Amino acid sequence: MMKKWLGIAALMAFGVGLALGIADIGVRLANRWFPYFYCYDDYRGWGLNPGARGWYRREGTAYVRISQDGFRGPDYPRRKAPGVIRVAVLGDSYVEAMQVPEDKTFTAVLGRELGDCPLLKGKHIEAMNLGVDGYGTAQELVTLRRKAWQYSPDIVVLAIFLGNDIRNNSVALEGDRCRPFFSYQDGRLHLTGPLADSPAYRMWCAARFDYRDLRFLGLFKNTWEAVKQGAGAPTAEHPVERAINYNIYKPPADRAWEDAWRITEEIISEMHDEVAQHHAMFLAVTEDTSIQVWPEPQTRKRFEEKLGVSDLFYPDRRIAELGRRSQFEVLNLAPVLQSYAQTRHVFLHGFKNTPMGFGHWNEAGHEQAGRAIAAKVCNMLIRQNQKGASRPTEHHPGPFNSTHPAL
């Protein structure tokens, strides 16, 4: 009898070992073809998985490496070396830019172009990519506070994707609530939402992202998306992308959108104020949506008529006006990129493995965006220098209480 039970136990152990071996092969295959780069974050809902590596092929093709602090690119020392100028670029998937090689992202282009700015000659520019897919301005404010200040940036660039960043700040409008939200009361922003208020919801969010880190769910999800790719894809006649809210092209029509806009504007203004308190330079950049920079004017015109608007730049103008009221610099990229795309008749969005003209920036889009941002930052430096501001000197270490001499 004992031998019988030992035989059964050995058989069970063999079965478990075989299953684990097969599972390990499955994970390795999933990591090879559909790597999952994300993990749960207590304060932001999710972030990039420190140390992750792999090829991203769902849109474009690029090898992606994640630093030990959870951002795309190399590891940076917390303390800056002498002669280094650091630029922290905050944003969502446009900044993260997994669709293109690391050195082709607009953050990398920005860093290279700034090296030619007359006031930065002889300085080493470190342009840090702090973007994470799906982030809104609330998560970007938290990233600034909990991550960016540890690296003592001289310049902070906030990249705002108006296609969904407004919606992201509304509990009523946003479907993915594994993120921080803010309310505005008594003249101040207050952290709110299920991630902040509910331990049970935080547990669910942690399980959601940590479970997916096993790659199995991601493997099946990405395989299915690859199979159905092309079905229902956006076209010039029907330029609808799931990630974009088309309510942004006109003034808010209800209370939920009014509140979403107000919270977004308060977050951006508070971010500017905090950057100013750290004596760093702040630039808000509004990214484009693909239809805004479609190279054929008649296609844009048909879309405007369908929406009942005279142009597609309402959200860009609104952020520019916020900058004027709150006294910070804003760069609206959409008009600049539209002119470039129309003049040269090129698509700045889309890849060989996705519909051209839609989705994220391709290498041409990143190149032009990086050049435009660098030119704006350089111009800001020149104007500030003309006003008698001193150039950057050594910064005191510390994530929250360091003082940064003005540029």
Summary of the structure (lengths in Angstrom):
residues: 407
radius of gyration: 23.1
end to end distance: 82.6
largest distance: 93.0
contacts: 1311
relative contact order: 0.13
helix: 47%
strand: 15%
